[in-house]
Amino acid sequence: MDELHERLEELEIRYTHQARLIEELNEVLTDACARLARLEQENRDLREQLRQAAPDDFTLSPDE
């Protein structure tokens, strides 16, 4: 019975550790997604500024 109790306790410890790790990873992913969204918006803003500053006959390719 002690062995069963030890195994159950070990599983509870592992579960708690994994649950905490999942929460931390979720926070990292959420922060990365928010940062990516900000960078995408900044990229769009800079492209628009370049379009406005560029001569009429100059067009930006999608890769620039």
C-alpha positions as CSV (number, residue, x, y, z in Angstrom):
1,M,0.0,0.0,0.0
2,D,2.9,2.4,0.7
3,E,4.2,1.9,-2.8
4,L,0.8,2.8,-4.3
5,H,0.7,5.9,-2.0
6,E,4.2,6.9,-3.2
7,R,3.3,6.4,-6.8
8,L,0.2,8.5,-6.4
9,E,2.1,11.3,-4.6
10,E,4.7,11.2,-7.4
11,L,2.0,11.6,-10.0
12,E,0.4,14.5,-8.2
13,I,3.8,16.2,-8.0
14,R,4.4,15.7,-11.7
15,Y,0.9,16.9,-12.6
16,T,1.4,20.1,-10.5
17,H,4.7,20.7,-12.2
18,Q,3.3,20.2,-15.6
19,A,0.3,22.3,-15.0
20,R,2.6,25.2,-13.8
21,L,4.8,24.7,-16.8
22,I,1.8,24.8,-19.2
23,E,0.7,28.1,-17.6
24,E,4.2,29.6,-18.0
25,L,4.3,28.5,-21.6
26,N,0.9,29.9,-22.2
27,E,2.1,33.3,-20.9
28,V,5.2,33.2,-23.1
29,L,3.1,32.4,-26.1
30,T,0.5,35.1,-25.3
31,D,3.3,37.6,-25.0
32,A,4.9,36.5,-28.2
33,C,1.6,36.8,-30.1
34,A,1.0,40.3,-28.7
35,R,4.5,41.3,-29.7
36,L,4.1,39.9,-33.2
37,A,0.8,41.8,-33.6
38,R,2.5,45.0,-32.5
39,L,5.4,44.4,-35.0
40,E,3.0,43.7,-37.8
41,Q,1.2,46.9,-37.1
42,E,4.4,48.8,-36.9
43,N,5.4,47.2,-40.2
44,R,2.2,48.3,-41.9
45,D,2.6,51.8,-40.5
46,L,6.2,52.1,-41.8
47,R,5.1,50.8,-45.2
48,E,2.4,53.4,-45.4
49,Q,4.9,56.1,-44.4
50,L,7.2,54.9,-47.2
51,R,4.4,54.9,-49.7
52,Q,3.5,58.5,-48.8
53,A,7.1,59.6,-49.0
54,A,8.0,57.7,-52.2
55,P,7.7,59.3,-55.6
56,D,4.5,58.3,-57.5
57,D,6.4,56.2,-60.0
58,F,8.1,54.2,-57.3
59,T,6.3,51.2,-55.9
60,L,7.3,48.8,-53.1
61,S,7.4,45.1,-53.7
62,P,5.7,42.9,-51.2
63,D,9.1,41.7,-49.9
64,E,10.3,45.2,-49.0
